[in-house]
Amino acid sequence: MQTVFHLIAGEPDERKTALTIAENLANDESVEMDDIAVVAQSKGIEPLRADGDGSEQVESLLGSGISFKACGNTLDTMDLDESELVDGVETVPSGAGELTRLQHDGYAYIRP
């Protein structure tokens, strides 16, 4: 199975909850996961910033095999450079486009 989490929340507690749910899914031995991805856009980009609130959790989750994708449109809007992201975060042209592509490819969509 494959799941994509949509990280868009501006509130720190909501972002942390979304990342924790992704981590819990990765650790759930009753579910056989092939891939877990997190697509971040708008204010949900914060934990993907190298110095962002929650970046340590993102680094840990990357190490456990969860992929992270940052919306290029958000980076442009917020005047952020890819070099400001946690190492290992992929940039995609648009978060909406990536979410659409992944769902078309069979990913379950979760927006905590």
C-alpha positions, -999 to +999 in steps of 0.1 A: +000+000+000+010+036-005-001+067+013+005+104+009+001+129+037-008+165+028+010+189+051-005+223+047-014+234+083-001+266+097-005+257+134+026+240+148+005+214+168-014+204+136+019+200+117+034+179+145+003+157+146+005+151+108+041+141+111+034+118+141+006+101+122+029+094+093+055+080+117+028+059+134+018+045+100+054+036+092+057+018+125+024-001+123+034-037+117-002-046+109-001-027+076+023-035+048+034-002+034+053+001+001+057+039+003+048+068+025+052+104+012+045+138+027+037+167+003+041+201+020+028+234+008+018+267+021+026+271+058+030+233+060+065+239+045+079+250+079+091+216+092+109+210+059+130+241+064+165+232+077+160+256+107+122+252+108+100+241+137+098+203+134+129+199+112+144+173+135+113+151+132+115+154+094+151+144+094+143+114+115+114+104+092+135+108+061+160+083+078+132+058+083+122+059+046+094+084+044+098+108+015+092+145+017+082+168-012+082+205-010+059+226-033+080+247-056+052+273-059+053+277-021+091+281-021+087+309-047+059+326-029+078+325+004+111+335-013+128+303-001+156+285-018+159+247-021+192+250-001+172+261+029+154+228+031+163+197+052+188+175+032+168+148+014+137+168+008+127+168-029+112+198-046+082+193-069+068+220-093+034+222-075+021+205-044-014+201-059+001+185-090+022+161-070-008+151-048-029+146-080-002+124-095+003+103-065-034+097-060-037+087-097-009+063-090-029+047-062-018+065-031-043+069-003-047+106+006-046+117+043-049+153+054-047+152+092 
